[in-house]
Amino acid sequence: MASIDQRTFQLIEKMIERPFNTAQHLMKQLSLSKSQVEYAVSKANVLLQEAGKTPIEIGLNNFILAESSRNYFLDFLSKEDVFSVYELSGEERKKYIFLMTLYYHEEYLSINHFLDALQVGKTTLISDMKKLEGELQRLHIEISYSRKEGYRLQGDEAEIRYYLMRIIFEDFSKNNAHFLYDYFLYRESTVDKKRIFAVVESELNHYHINIVENRMNEFCYMLVFLLPRLNKTWAEFYQNYSFQTFFETKEYQFSTSLLAQFQIENKYAKLYVCGWMLGMAMGDAKQNSPDYSIIDELVDRIFERFELLSGIRFKDERAAKQQLYSHFRPVYYRLFFHLPIVNVLHKKIVQEFPDMYQIVQETMKPIEVLFGTEIPNEEVSFLTLHFASLIDEYDEYQVQQKIGVIVCPNGGYDTLFLTISYVTGRNELY
């Protein structure tokens, strides 16, 4: 059977969605030139011809997929047969190399293992591996090699898991989200993915933890790839954090029960999965959770600082704070456990709410001290969207302010801003 690459796969998906397409539409949707689109169509037609189906009709400036051919493609993409004819792109090969070194962390990996898996020449493999190493270097991770142990990932376990989560979040925010990961599992693993999904869903329901469907899929796929590593000793993780309130949360009970289903009793794994879930699940200010007082105090500080900097006061402050609480709680745990976020709307939010974004960025600066790191821009834009939603949903009023500037007489940079609020009567220095 003829092989297909990423471009052909994506073109087939677009033709299934819209059996009649113009060249311009496909070029825009796939970010390809006209000649690249035509080449992908020719590869797709080879598949159809081999199956005895009507090829995609090529007009002057359009492409038409017959109904019988569309049904064939639907069936073809839904079966595992597609994995046997798929050719990985350079970007996919890079991720595949990482997944191999992550997944087989206790097994010996030689260069031949990679060559057999990727079906490329040694020069291409070395080039792909160097590109991956360049990305991992930013997280202080490296791919080491020794005759005794073969190829291994070396670095902070938190950063290794961070990179896995990051690429999964990025891929799942696009079309064809989990194809590469299904491809890897088809070729490299005997894990029962359906069972993992069923167990996770059952445990979430049992402990009344609500997460959206996309987060559920991300969690399950990440769990599949991390299961072989969750029995690792990770003393640094346990020593770096204070966990008193975690043991009392329903997320910790969920974590313990879930991992028991896979014969994992590792205390580091229980706490890590607990934090991971806390970073995904929405908070509820009406529930008396063990961490409520901590999160609520931070929300109060954020809320007060936002009002001060923006000059806005919410009439229904209590309702607005409750809504902010529900969104900030997972942010808190993502920062606490150094978990990534991929905000596909980041650039759009910054463009549409530039002033609000800067205010929220300034609002969050005192919070950074708690985590010892800068708050990622994508978290800031995420919170910006929620503040914009609060302003839209709840009545607010502008505060008249007089701002005095005290400048150092020596012409230095020692400048203080004194804000006098007519509404609150408070003097604020910042």
TILUM-185551 format. One record per residue: residue in three letters; chain; z, y, x of N, C-alpha, C in turn. Coordinates in steps of 0.1 Angstrom, whole numbers. Atoms other than C-alpha are relative to their C-alpha. Example, Ala and Ser with C-alpha at 12.3 -4.5 7.8 and 13.67 -1.06 7.14 Angstrom:
<pts>
ALA,A,0,-12,9,78,-45,123,0,12,9;
SER,A,0,-11,-9,71,-11,137,8,11,-8;
</pts>
This chain:
<pts>
MET,A,0,-12,8,0,0,0,0,12,9;
ALA,A,1,-12,-8,-8,35,12,14,7,1;
SER,A,-12,-7,-1,21,56,25,0,14,-6;
ILE,A,0,-14,5,33,89,11,11,8,8;
ASP,A,-10,-8,-7,52,118,28,7,9,-10;
GLN,A,-8,-8,8,75,144,15,-9,10,-9;
ARG,A,9,-9,7,47,168,5,-7,-7,-12;
THR,A,7,8,11,29,141,-15,10,-3,-11;
PHE,A,-10,4,9,61,130,-31,3,12,-9;
GLN,A,-3,-12,8,69,166,-42,-12,4,-9;
LEU,A,11,-3,9,34,171,-55,-1,-9,-12;
ILE,A,0,9,11,36,140,-76,10,4,-10;
GLU,A,-10,-4,9,68,152,-91,-5,12,-8;
LYS,A,5,-12,7,52,186,-100,-11,-4,-10;
MET,A,11,5,9,21,168,-115,6,-7,-12;
ILE,A,-7,6,11,45,147,-136,5,10,-10;
GLU,A,-6,-10,9,62,178,-149,-11,8,-7;
ARG,A,11,-7,6,29,196,-156,-13,-7,4;
PRO,A,13,7,-4,-2,173,-157,-12,9,2;
PHE,A,11,-10,-3,-24,204,-156,6,11,8;
ASN,A,-5,-10,-10,-18,226,-126,-11,8,6;
THR,A,9,-7,-9,-36,254,-109,4,-1,14;
ALA,A,-3,0,-14,-39,255,-72,11,10,4;
GLN,A,-9,-11,-4,-20,288,-70,14,-4,-4;
HIS,A,-13,4,4,9,274,-90,6,-10,9;
LEU,A,-5,11,-9,13,243,-68,3,6,14;
MET,A,-2,-6,-13,9,264,-37,14,8,0;
LYS,A,-13,-8,1,38,287,-49,12,-10,-1;
GLN,A,-11,9,2,60,258,-61,4,-8,12;
LEU,A,-2,9,-11,56,237,-30,0,8,14;
SER,A,0,-8,-13,53,266,-4,-10,-6,10;
LEU,A,11,6,-9,20,251,9,-13,8,-1;
SER,A,13,-7,1,-14,264,17,-9,-9,-9;
LYS,A,9,7,9,-44,254,-5,-5,-13,7;
SER,A,5,12,-6,-57,229,21,12,-11,1;
GLN,A,-11,9,0,-22,213,23,2,-6,-13;
VAL,A,-1,6,14,-21,209,-15,-11,-10,-2;
GLU,A,11,9,1,-55,193,-14,2,-13,7;
TYR,A,-3,12,-8,-44,169,13,10,-9,-7;
ALA,A,-11,8,7,-13,159,-7,-6,-7,-12;
VAL,A,6,6,12,-35,153,-38,-9,-12,5;
SER,A,8,11,-5,-59,131,-17,9,-12,3;
LYS,A,-9,11,-3,-29,110,-6,5,-6,-13;
ALA,A,-5,5,12,-16,107,-41,-11,-8,-7;
ASN,A,11,7,6,-51,96,-53,-2,-14,6;
VAL,A,1,13,-6,-51,68,-28,9,-10,-7;
LEU,A,-10,8,7,-20,54,-45,-6,-4,-14;
LEU,A,6,3,13,-37,57,-79,-12,-9,0;
GLN,A,12,8,-1,-69,41,-68,4,-14,3;
GLU,A,-5,14,-3,-50,11,-53,6,-7,-12;
ALA,A,-5,5,12,-33,7,-86,-10,-1,-12;
GLY,A,11,1,10,-66,9,-105,2,11,-11;
LYS,A,-2,-11,10,-56,42,-122,-9,11,3;
THR,A,8,-12,-1,-75,74,-128,5,10,10;
PRO,A,-4,-10,-10,-73,97,-98,3,14,-6;
ILE,A,-2,-14,4,-61,133,-101,-13,7,0;
GLU,A,13,-7,0,-91,153,-112,1,13,7;
ILE,A,0,-12,-7,-99,181,-89,-11,10,-5;
GLY,A,10,-10,4,-116,212,-104,-2,11,10;
LEU,A,2,-11,-10,-126,245,-89,13,6,4;
ASN,A,-12,-6,-4,-91,258,-90,12,-6,-7;
ASN,A,-11,6,8,-70,233,-109,0,-15,3;
PHE,A,-1,14,-1,-58,197,-109,5,-6,-13;
ILE,A,-3,6,13,-55,174,-139,4,-15,2;
LEU,A,-5,13,-1,-34,142,-141,-1,-7,-14;
ALA,A,2,8,13,-44,116,-168,13,-6,-4;
GLU,A,-13,5,6,-16,103,-191,3,-13,6;
SER,A,-2,13,-6,-20,67,-178,5,1,14;
SER,A,-4,-2,-14,-17,79,-142,14,6,1;
ARG,A,-13,-6,0,13,100,-151,11,-10,-3;
ASN,A,-10,11,3,31,70,-166,1,-9,12;
TYR,A,-1,8,-12,22,50,-134,9,7,10;
PHE,A,-8,-7,-10,38,77,-112,15,0,-4;
LEU,A,-14,0,5,69,79,-134,6,-14,3;
ASP,A,-6,14,-2,74,41,-131,1,-2,15;
PHE,A,-1,2,-15,66,42,-93,12,7,6;
LEU,A,-11,-7,-6,91,69,-85,14,-5,-4;
SER,A,-13,5,5,118,53,-106,5,-13,6;
LYS,A,-3,13,-6,117,20,-87,2,1,15;
GLU,A,-3,0,-15,128,11,-51,-13,-2,8;
ASP,A,12,2,-7,92,3,-42,-5,13,8;
VAL,A,4,-13,-6,87,40,-33,6,1,14;
PHE,A,-7,-1,-13,112,35,-4,-8,-7,11;
SER,A,7,9,-10,89,9,13,-13,7,5;
VAL,A,13,-6,-5,59,33,16,3,15,4;
TYR,A,-3,-14,-2,77,66,22,1,3,15;
GLU,A,0,-4,-14,73,84,55,10,13,1;
LEU,A,-9,-11,-1,102,107,65,-6,12,7;
SER,A,5,-12,-7,95,143,75,9,2,12;
GLY,A,-8,-2,-12,109,157,108,15,4,-4;
GLU,A,-13,-4,4,138,174,89,8,-12,-6;
GLU,A,-7,12,5,146,141,71,4,-10,11;
ARG,A,-4,9,-11,145,121,103,12,5,7;
LYS,A,-12,-6,-6,170,145,118,13,-4,-8;
LYS,A,-12,4,8,194,139,89,3,-15,0;
TYR,A,-1,14,0,187,102,90,8,-5,13;
ILE,A,-6,3,-13,198,101,127,15,3,-2;
PHE,A,-15,-4,2,231,119,117,6,-11,-8;
LEU,A,-6,10,10,237,95,88,2,-14,7;
MET,A,-2,12,-7,232,65,111,12,0,9;
THR,A,-11,-1,-9,257,77,137,13,2,-8;
LEU,A,-12,-2,8,281,87,109,4,-14,-6;
TYR,A,-2,12,8,278,55,89,4,-12,9;
TYR,A,-3,11,-9,278,30,118,9,4,11;
HIS,A,-8,-6,-11,306,47,137,8,-11,7;
GLU,A,-7,11,-7,322,13,146,-10,-10,6;
GLU,A,10,10,-5,289,-5,155,-8,6,12;
TYR,A,7,-4,-12,268,-4,186,-14,5,-4;
LEU,A,13,-5,3,237,18,182,-8,3,13;
SER,A,9,-2,-12,209,16,208,-12,9,-5;
ILE,A,12,-8,3,177,37,209,-9,-8,-9;
ASN,A,9,8,7,159,7,195,3,-1,-15;
HIS,A,-5,0,14,180,8,163,-7,12,-7;
PHE,A,6,-12,6,167,44,157,-15,-1,-1;
LEU,A,15,2,0,131,35,166,-4,-9,-11;
ASP,A,3,9,11,131,6,142,2,6,-14;
ALA,A,-3,-6,13,147,26,114,-10,11,-4;
LEU,A,8,-12,3,125,57,117,-15,-3,2;
GLN,A,14,3,-2,92,40,127,-8,11,7;
VAL,A,7,-11,-7,83,67,152,1,-4,15;
GLY,A,0,2,-14,76,68,189,13,6,7;
LYS,A,-12,-4,-8,103,74,216,0,15,2;
THR,A,1,-14,-2,91,109,223,4,8,-12;
THR,A,-4,-6,13,94,119,186,14,-1,-3;
LEU,A,-14,3,3,128,103,183,9,10,9;
ILE,A,-7,-8,-9,141,122,214,0,15,-4;
SER,A,2,-14,5,127,155,200,9,2,-12;
ASP,A,-9,-1,12,144,149,166,14,0,4;
MET,A,-14,1,-4,177,140,183,4,13,6;
LYS,A,-3,-13,-7,176,172,204,2,11,-10;
LYS,A,-2,-10,11,171,193,173,13,-2,-8;
LEU,A,-13,3,7,200,176,156,12,4,9;
GLU,A,-11,-4,-10,222,181,187,2,15,0;
GLY,A,0,-15,0,213,218,186,8,5,-12;
GLU,A,-8,-4,12,227,221,151,14,-4,1;
LEU,A,-14,5,-1,258,200,158,8,8,10;
GLN,A,-7,-7,-10,266,220,188,8,12,-5;
ARG,A,-6,-12,5,275,250,167,14,-4,-6;
LEU,A,-12,5,6,303,228,152,8,-8,11;
HIS,A,-7,6,-12,313,215,187,-1,-16,-2;
ILE,A,3,15,2,299,180,178,-11,-4,9;
GLU,A,11,5,-8,278,160,202,-3,-15,-2;
ILE,A,4,14,1,259,127,202,1,-5,14;
SER,A,-2,6,-13,272,108,232,-6,-14,1;
TYR,A,5,14,-2,258,76,247,7,-6,12;
SER,A,-5,8,-11,273,49,269,-5,-14,-2;
ARG,A,5,14,1,262,14,277,10,-9,-8;
LYS,A,-11,8,7,295,1,263,0,2,-15;
GLU,A,-1,-3,14,295,19,230,-12,4,-8;
GLY,A,13,-5,6,259,31,224,1,14,-4;
TYR,A,0,-14,5,253,63,205,12,2,-10;
ARG,A,-12,-3,9,284,79,189,1,15,-2;
LEU,A,-4,-14,2,294,112,173,13,3,6;
GLN,A,-13,-4,-6,320,130,193,3,14,-4;
GLY,A,-4,-13,4,339,159,180,12,0,-11;
ASP,A,-10,-1,11,365,171,154,-5,-7,-12;
GLU,A,4,8,12,365,147,125,-2,10,-12;
ALA,A,2,-10,11,369,177,101,-14,6,1;
GLU,A,13,-6,-1,337,192,115,-11,-10,-3;
ILE,A,10,11,3,318,159,113,-2,-1,-15;
ARG,A,0,1,15,327,156,76,-5,13,-6;
TYR,A,5,-13,5,320,193,71,-16,0,0;
TYR,A,15,0,-1,284,188,83,-6,-9,-10;
LEU,A,5,9,11,279,158,60,0,7,-13;
MET,A,-1,-7,13,291,178,30,-10,11,-1;
ARG,A,9,-12,0,270,208,40,-14,-5,-3;
ILE,A,14,4,3,237,189,41,-2,-6,-14;
ILE,A,1,6,13,245,170,9,0,12,-10;
PHE,A,-1,-11,9,254,203,-9,-14,7,0;
GLU,A,13,-7,-1,222,219,4,-11,-8,-7;
ASP,A,10,8,6,200,190,-6,1,-1,-15;
PHE,A,-2,2,14,216,186,-40,-2,13,-8;
SER,A,3,-12,7,209,222,-48,-15,2,-2;
LYS,A,14,0,1,172,215,-46,-5,-11,-9;
ASN,A,7,11,7,147,193,-64,1,-12,9;
ASN,A,0,12,-7,146,157,-54,13,-2,9;
ALA,A,-13,-1,-7,183,160,-44,4,-12,8;
HIS,A,-6,11,-6,194,126,-36,-10,-11,6;
PHE,A,10,10,-4,162,108,-26,2,-5,15;
LEU,A,-2,4,-14,169,108,12,12,-9,1;
TYR,A,-13,8,-1,204,94,6,-2,-14,-6;
ASP,A,3,13,6,191,67,-17,-9,-8,9;
TYR,A,9,6,-10,164,59,9,8,-6,11;
PHE,A,-9,5,-11,191,55,36,7,-12,-5;
LEU,A,-8,11,5,213,33,14,-9,-13,-3;
TYR,A,9,11,3,183,11,4,-3,-7,13;
ARG,A,4,6,-12,174,5,40,12,-4,9;
GLU,A,-11,2,-9,208,5,57,13,-6,-5;
SER,A,-13,4,5,235,-5,33,-1,-10,-11;
THR,A,-1,10,12,246,-32,8,10,5,-10;
VAL,A,-10,-5,9,270,-9,-9,-5,1,-15;
ASP,A,3,-1,14,271,-10,-47,3,14,-5;
LYS,A,-2,-14,3,265,26,-55,4,2,-15;
LYS,A,-4,-2,14,267,21,-93,14,-3,-2;
ARG,A,-14,3,2,301,6,-90,9,12,5;
ILE,A,-7,-12,-4,313,36,-70,0,11,-10;
PHE,A,2,-11,10,300,60,-96,9,-4,-12;
ALA,A,-8,5,12,317,39,-124,15,2,3;
VAL,A,-14,-1,-4,350,38,-105,5,14,0;
VAL,A,-4,-14,-1,351,75,-98,1,6,-14;
GLU,A,0,-6,14,342,84,-134,12,-5,-8;
SER,A,-11,5,7,369,61,-147,13,6,4;
GLU,A,-12,-6,-6,396,75,-124,1,15,-4;
LEU,A,0,-14,4,386,111,-132,5,1,-15;
ASN,A,-4,0,14,390,104,-169,14,-4,-2;
HIS,A,-14,4,1,423,86,-164,10,11,3;
TYR,A,-9,-10,-4,438,115,-147,-3,14,-6;
HIS,A,4,-12,7,421,141,-169,-4,12,9;
ILE,A,6,-10,-10,403,159,-140,-14,2,-4;
ASN,A,13,-4,5,373,178,-151,-8,6,11;
ILE,A,9,-6,-10,344,185,-127,-14,-1,-7;
VAL,A,13,0,6,308,194,-136,-8,-12,6;
GLU,A,8,12,-4,281,167,-133,-5,1,14;
ASN,A,5,-1,-14,266,181,-101,10,-3,10;
ARG,A,-11,2,-9,300,181,-84,3,-15,0;
MET,A,-3,15,1,305,145,-96,-10,-8,9;
ASN,A,10,7,-8,272,134,-80,2,2,15;
GLU,A,-3,-3,-14,280,152,-48,12,-8,6;
PHE,A,-13,7,-4,315,136,-46,-3,-15,2;
CYS,A,2,14,-1,302,101,-52,-9,-3,12;
TYR,A,9,3,-12,274,103,-26,8,2,13;
MET,A,-8,-2,-12,298,118,0,10,-12,2;
LEU,A,-9,12,-1,323,90,-8,-7,-12,5;
VAL,A,7,11,-5,297,64,-2,-2,0,15;
PHE,A,2,-1,-15,290,77,33,13,1,8;
LEU,A,-12,-1,-8,326,84,42,9,-12,-1;
LEU,A,-8,12,1,341,51,30,3,-7,13;
PRO,A,-2,7,-12,335,34,63,9,7,10;
ARG,A,-8,-8,-10,354,63,81,14,3,-5;
LEU,A,-12,-5,6,383,68,57,13,-8,5;
ASN,A,-12,7,-6,406,42,75,3,5,14;
LYS,A,-3,-6,-13,404,63,107,13,7,1;
THR,A,-12,-8,-2,436,76,121,-4,15,3;
TRP,A,4,-14,-1,435,114,119,13,8,1;
ALA,A,-13,-6,-1,468,127,132,0,15,-1;
GLU,A,1,-15,0,456,163,137,0,5,-14;
PHE,A,1,-4,14,448,165,100,14,1,-6;
TYR,A,-14,1,6,483,154,90,9,10,5;
GLN,A,-9,-9,-6,500,177,114,-3,15,-3;
ASN,A,4,-14,1,481,209,107,3,6,-13;
TYR,A,-2,-5,14,490,212,70,14,-4,-5;
SER,A,-13,3,8,521,213,48,-4,-5,-13;
PHE,A,5,7,12,517,189,20,10,-3,-11;
GLN,A,-11,3,9,549,191,0,-5,0,-15;
THR,A,5,-1,14,531,202,-33,-11,-10,-3;
PHE,A,12,8,2,501,179,-28,5,-14,-7;
PHE,A,-4,13,5,521,147,-35,3,0,-15;
GLU,A,-4,-1,14,530,159,-69,-12,3,-9;
THR,A,11,-4,8,495,168,-81,-7,-13,-6;
LYS,A,7,11,6,474,147,-104,-12,-4,9;
GLU,A,11,3,-9,446,150,-78,4,-10,11;
TYR,A,-5,10,-10,468,131,-53,1,-14,-6;
GLN,A,-1,13,8,475,104,-79,-14,-6,-1;
PHE,A,14,4,1,437,102,-85,-5,-6,14;
SER,A,4,5,-14,431,99,-47,5,-13,3;
THR,A,-7,12,-4,456,72,-42,-6,-12,-8;
SER,A,5,10,9,444,52,-72,-15,-4,3;
LEU,A,14,3,-3,407,56,-63,-2,-8,13;
LEU,A,1,6,-13,411,46,-27,5,-15,0;
ALA,A,-5,14,2,431,15,-37,-10,-9,-5;
GLN,A,11,8,5,400,3,-55,-9,-5,11;
PHE,A,8,4,-11,384,1,-21,8,-5,12;
GLN,A,-9,6,-10,414,-14,-2,3,10,11;
ILE,A,-3,-10,-10,421,19,16,14,6,-3;
GLU,A,-14,-4,2,458,27,20,3,11,10;
ASN,A,-2,-10,-10,454,53,48,5,13,-5;
LYS,A,-7,-12,5,477,83,43,-9,13,2;
TYR,A,8,-12,-3,452,107,59,-12,0,-10;
ALA,A,11,1,9,424,95,36,5,5,-14;
LYS,A,-5,-4,13,446,100,5,1,15,-1;
LEU,A,-2,-15,0,454,136,14,-13,7,1;
TYR,A,14,-7,-2,418,144,25,-7,-1,-14;
VAL,A,7,1,13,403,131,-8,7,8,-11;
CYS,A,-8,-9,9,431,149,-27,-5,15,2;
GLY,A,4,-14,-3,422,182,-10,-15,2,-4;
TRP,A,14,-1,4,385,175,-15,-2,2,-15;
MET,A,1,-1,14,390,170,-52,5,14,-5;
LEU,A,-5,-13,3,411,201,-54,-10,11,2;
GLY,A,11,-10,-3,382,220,-39,-11,0,-9;
MET,A,12,2,10,359,208,-67,5,3,-14;
ALA,A,-5,-1,14,381,208,-98,4,14,-4;
MET,A,-4,-13,5,386,240,-119,15,0,-2;
GLY,A,-14,-1,2,421,253,-121,3,4,-15;
ASP,A,-4,-3,14,440,259,-154,13,7,1;
ALA,A,-13,-8,-1,466,287,-154,10,-4,-11;
LYS,A,-10,4,11,481,272,-186,7,-13,3;
GLN,A,-7,12,-5,490,240,-168,10,3,10;
ASN,A,-11,-3,-9,523,240,-150,-2,-10,12;
SER,A,3,9,-12,508,223,-118,10,4,11;
PRO,A,-10,-3,-11,530,220,-87,-4,12,9;
ASP,A,5,-11,-9,509,246,-68,-2,13,-8;
TYR,A,3,-12,9,508,271,-97,5,13,6;
SER,A,-7,-12,-5,533,296,-82,-7,5,12;
ILE,A,7,-4,-13,514,297,-48,-13,7,-4;
ILE,A,13,-5,3,480,302,-63,1,13,-9;
ASP,A,-2,-12,9,492,326,-90,4,12,8;
GLU,A,-4,-11,-8,509,348,-64,-12,6,7;
LEU,A,12,-4,-7,476,350,-44,-9,7,-10;
VAL,A,8,-6,10,457,358,-76,5,14,-3;
ASP,A,-6,-13,3,481,386,-84,-4,10,11;
ARG,A,2,-9,-11,476,401,-49,-15,4,1;
ILE,A,14,-2,0,438,397,-51,-4,10,-11;
PHE,A,3,-8,12,437,412,-86,4,15,2;
GLU,A,-6,-14,-3,459,442,-76,-9,8,10;
ARG,A,8,-6,-10,438,449,-45,-14,4,-5;
PHE,A,14,-2,6,405,446,-64,1,13,-9;
GLU,A,-2,-11,9,418,471,-90,1,13,8;
LEU,A,-2,-12,-8,429,495,-63,-13,5,7;
LEU,A,12,-4,-7,396,494,-44,-11,4,-9;
SER,A,11,-2,9,373,494,-74,3,12,-9;
GLY,A,-3,-11,10,392,520,-95,-1,-5,-15;
ILE,A,2,6,14,389,495,-125,14,-6,-4;
ARG,A,-12,6,5,418,485,-147,-5,-9,-13;
PHE,A,4,9,12,414,455,-172,10,2,-11;
LYS,A,-10,-2,11,429,461,-206,7,-13,-3;
ASP,A,-7,13,2,436,424,-211,2,-7,13;
GLU,A,-2,4,-13,449,418,-177,4,-15,1;
ARG,A,-5,14,0,466,385,-185,-12,-10,-1;
ALA,A,11,9,2,434,369,-198,-10,0,12;
ALA,A,8,-1,-11,414,382,-169,5,-7,12;
LYS,A,-6,7,-11,439,369,-144,-1,-16,-1;
GLN,A,1,15,2,439,334,-160,-14,-5,3;
GLN,A,14,4,-3,401,333,-157,-2,0,15;
LEU,A,2,-1,-14,402,344,-121,8,-12,7;
TYR,A,-8,12,-5,429,317,-114,-8,-13,0;
SER,A,8,13,2,406,289,-127,-11,-1,11;
HIS,A,11,0,-10,379,300,-102,5,0,14;
PHE,A,-5,-2,-14,401,309,-72,7,-13,5;
ARG,A,-7,12,-5,421,276,-71,-9,-9,8;
PRO,A,8,8,-9,392,255,-58,-4,7,12;
VAL,A,4,-7,-12,382,283,-34,12,-1,10;
TYR,A,-12,1,-9,418,282,-20,0,-13,7;
TYR,A,0,13,-7,415,245,-13,-12,-2,9;
ARG,A,12,1,-9,380,247,2,3,7,13;
LEU,A,-4,-7,-12,394,273,26,11,-7,7;
PHE,A,-12,8,-6,426,253,32,-4,-12,8;
PHE,A,4,12,-6,408,221,40,-13,1,8;
HIS,A,12,-2,-8,378,237,57,-12,-8,-6;
LEU,A,11,7,7,353,224,31,-11,10,-3;
PRO,A,11,-9,1,319,239,28,-4,3,-15;
ILE,A,6,-4,13,302,257,-2,-14,4,3;
VAL,A,14,-5,0,265,262,-8,-2,7,-12;
ASN,A,2,-9,12,259,291,-31,-15,4,0;
VAL,A,14,-3,0,222,291,-39,-4,14,-5;
LEU,A,2,-13,5,226,324,-56,5,11,9;
HIS,A,-7,-9,-9,242,341,-26,-9,13,2;
LYS,A,9,-12,-3,212,364,-17,-2,8,-12;
LYS,A,3,-7,13,205,373,-53,12,8,-4;
ILE,A,-13,-7,3,242,382,-59,2,12,8;
VAL,A,-2,-11,-9,243,404,-29,-10,11,-3;
GLN,A,10,-10,3,211,421,-39,3,7,-13;
GLU,A,-2,-6,14,221,427,-76,14,7,-1;
PHE,A,-13,-6,1,258,436,-69,5,4,14;
PRO,A,-3,-3,-14,258,451,-34,14,7,1;
ASP,A,-13,-7,-1,288,475,-41,11,-9,-4;
MET,A,-11,10,4,308,448,-59,3,-10,11;
TYR,A,-1,10,-11,301,424,-31,9,6,11;
GLN,A,-8,-7,-11,315,449,-5,15,2,-4;
ILE,A,-14,-1,5,346,455,-27,7,-13,1;
VAL,A,-6,13,-1,353,418,-30,3,-4,14;
GLN,A,-2,3,-14,348,413,7,12,7,6;
GLU,A,-12,-7,-5,373,440,14,13,-5,-7;
THR,A,-11,5,8,396,427,-13,6,-13,7;
MET,A,-5,14,-5,398,392,4,5,1,15;
LYS,A,-3,0,-15,404,404,40,15,-4,3;
PRO,A,-13,4,-3,442,402,38,3,-15,-2;
ILE,A,-2,14,3,439,366,25,-5,-9,12;
GLU,A,5,8,-11,420,355,56,11,-4,10;
VAL,A,-11,3,-9,452,356,76,7,-13,-3;
LEU,A,-7,13,4,466,327,56,-8,-12,5;
PHE,A,8,11,-4,437,305,67,-5,0,14;
GLY,A,3,-2,-14,432,318,102,-15,0,3;
THR,A,15,0,-1,394,322,96,-6,10,-10;
GLU,A,6,-8,9,370,345,80,-5,-7,-12;
ILE,A,5,6,12,361,338,44,-15,0,0;
PRO,A,15,1,0,325,325,43,-7,10,-10;
ASN,A,7,-9,9,300,350,28,-3,-6,-14;
GLU,A,3,7,13,290,324,2,12,-1,-9;
GLU,A,-12,0,8,326,322,-10,2,14,-6;
VAL,A,-2,-14,4,327,360,-12,-10,3,-12;
SER,A,9,-2,11,295,361,-33,3,-8,-13;
PHE,A,-4,8,11,308,333,-55,11,8,-8;
LEU,A,-10,-8,6,339,354,-62,-5,13,-6;
THR,A,6,-12,5,318,385,-67,-6,-2,-14;
LEU,A,6,3,13,299,368,-95,11,-1,-11;
HIS,A,-10,2,10,332,359,-112,7,14,-3;
PHE,A,-5,-13,3,345,395,-109,-9,8,-9;
ALA,A,10,-6,9,313,407,-124,0,-5,-14;
SER,A,-2,6,13,318,383,-152,12,5,-7;
LEU,A,-12,-5,6,353,395,-158,-2,14,-5;
ILE,A,3,-14,4,341,431,-160,-9,0,-13;
ASP,A,9,1,12,314,420,-185,7,-5,-12;
GLU,A,-6,7,11,337,399,-206,12,7,-5;
TYR,A,-12,-7,4,369,420,-207,-2,15,1;
ASP,A,1,-15,0,372,457,-216,7,5,13;
GLU,A,-7,-7,-12,380,479,-186,-2,15,-1;
TYR,A,2,-14,0,383,515,-179,1,5,15;
GLN,A,0,-5,-13,377,536,-148,13,8,2;
VAL,A,-12,-8,-3,407,552,-131,-3,12,8;
GLN,A,2,-12,-8,406,588,-120,9,0,12;
GLN,A,-8,0,-12,418,591,-84,-3,12,8;
LYS,A,2,-10,-10,424,618,-59,2,-8,14;
ILE,A,0,7,-13,417,606,-23,2,10,11;
GLY,A,-3,-9,-11,433,624,6,-2,-7,13;
VAL,A,3,6,-13,422,618,42,9,7,10;
ILE,A,-8,-5,-11,447,623,70,-6,-4,13;
VAL,A,7,2,-13,429,627,103,9,4,12;
CYS,A,-8,-3,-12,446,625,137,-5,13,6;
PRO,A,4,-14,-6,446,661,152,-6,-1,14;
ASN,A,6,2,-14,435,646,186,-14,-5,-1;
GLY,A,14,5,2,402,635,171,-2,-15,2;
GLY,A,1,15,-2,410,598,174,-4,-7,-13;
TYR,A,4,8,12,404,570,149,11,-4,-9;
ASP,A,-11,3,8,438,569,134,-1,7,-13;
THR,A,3,-6,12,428,576,99,6,-8,-12;
LEU,A,-6,7,11,448,568,67,-6,6,-13;
PHE,A,5,-4,13,435,570,31,12,-1,-10;
LEU,A,-10,-1,10,460,581,5,-6,1,-14;
THR,A,5,0,13,451,572,-30,11,3,-10;
ILE,A,-10,-3,10,470,588,-59,-7,-3,-14;
SER,A,6,4,13,463,571,-92,7,7,-12;
TYR,A,-6,-7,12,467,592,-124,5,-10,-10;
VAL,A,-4,9,10,471,560,-144,13,-7,3;
THR,A,-12,7,-4,497,541,-124,11,9,6;
GLY,A,-9,-9,-7,513,570,-106,4,-5,13;
ARG,A,-4,6,-13,514,549,-74,-7,7,11;
ASN,A,6,-4,-13,507,561,-39,-4,-12,8;
GLU,A,4,11,-7,487,536,-20,-6,4,14;
LEU,A,5,-2,-14,481,536,18,-8,-12,4;
TYR,A,8,11,-5,453,515,33,-10,4,10;
</pts>
